[in-house]
Amino acid sequence: MLKIGDFSKLSQVTVKALRLYDQLGLLKPIHVDESTSYRYYCAEQLPRLNRILAFKDLGFSLEQIAKLLDENLPPAEIRGMLRLKQAELQRLVEEEQARLLRVEARLKQIEEESIPNYEIVLKKVEPIKVASIREIIPNFAAVPRLYDELFESLQQQGIQVPSYCAGIWHDSAYKESDIDWEAVASLESFVSSNKRMKVYELPGFDKMACAVHHGSYNTSNQAYTALISWIEANGYKIIGPNREVYIIGGNEQNNESYVTEVQFPVTRA
């Protein structure tokens, strides 16, 4: 028999952890001295301890590990618990990757704070005939799907590369879910509508406040900040949904080669 301190050195597990495993019934001492309350272990208990440590390394809680150590637990249930843990870890990885991209975008924004402000242009925008698909989408990740569907519908009618491609934000305030989004593309020849695609004349505006953003969609909020500040400072008010015109764009969220013109229709306040 080994005293708890010796077993701790042998297993490289702290005494505190061994006492906790005893308390939870994960690993009981083989003997407890009635007079001194000293706990004693043996080398034959190392395989069970190693199983505890292996499951802990996979991210299971001690309560879940107690269930996994049950010798009567069917293999199918063990596989099920492992698959659930696999799905949970995959979700966490995706969330942290998205967080990493936001950190990188923030660092880039801080590094570029010394760069001159956006050049805000007030211009007239003429009406234009477009094909569009408008939908309440669950999140921003669904935006490329609408464009893929729109371009496929146009290609079926012989339209290959539209000269004008834009997105229209119809919500009155910023939203991260259930977003009222419209994907539009210009038309230079006859195209018929269908159940999903609408053909109409996108209205023009006498005054459109515009800023061109060079870089990924992740940092386009800088253009929005500059535009809103300019609109307020110059005595204008927004009178309609804003547009994003994709001069150079695509489905990648973090492509630094993109060029996007952000537009807000305005009038004197």
C-alpha positions, 0 to 999 in steps of 0.5 A: 500500500502507498500513502496518499503522498507517495501515490500522488508522486507516482501518479503525478496527481495532486493530493487535493485532486485525489481527495476530490476524486475520493469525495466524488467516488471516482477513485476510492482509497483501498484502505483508510486508517481508522485512527489516523484517517490516512488514505492508502492506495496501490499501484493497481489503481493507476489504470483507473486514475489514468482513465479519469485523467484521459476523460478530463483531458477531453473536456468531460466534467467529473460528473460525466466521468463518473458515468463513463467509468461505470463498467455497465455503461454500454459502448453505444452510450460511451460513443454517444457521449464522445460524439456530443463532446466532439460536436461541442468542441467543434462549435467552440472552435468555430466561435473562437475562430470567428472571435480571432477574426474580430480581434485581427480586424480590431488590431488592423483598425487600431493600426490604421487610425492614423490614416486620413478619414474617408473621402465622403462624396455627395452625389446623384444616383440615377434609377437603374433596372435590377433583378433582386431577391429579398429575404429575411436571412438568419445571419450575415453568413447567409448573404452569399447564398442569396447572390448565388441564387440570384446569379444562377437565375440570371445565368439561366436567362443568358445574363452572365456578369452584371455591371452593378451588384449591390446589397440593400439593408432594409432594417431601420436599425442594425441587426445580427439575426433575422436581417431584411436583406436584398441582393440586387444586380443590374440588367441591360436586357430583358429578364422575366421575374419568377417566384423568387426573383423580382425585376424592377427599377431601383429608385434613384436619389438626388443626394446620396452620401457615399464612402468607398471602403478598401478592404474586407467586409470585416472592417467596413464598419469604419466607412459606416462610422465615417458616413454617419458622423459626416451626415450628422455634422453637415446637417443631413438626415437619412431618408431610406435604406442604405446600400453597399455597391460591390465594386470588387467583391466576393463570398470571402468575408476577410478578403483585403482586396475588396472595394465597397461603396457604402451609400446612404440616401439623404436630405437636409434635416 
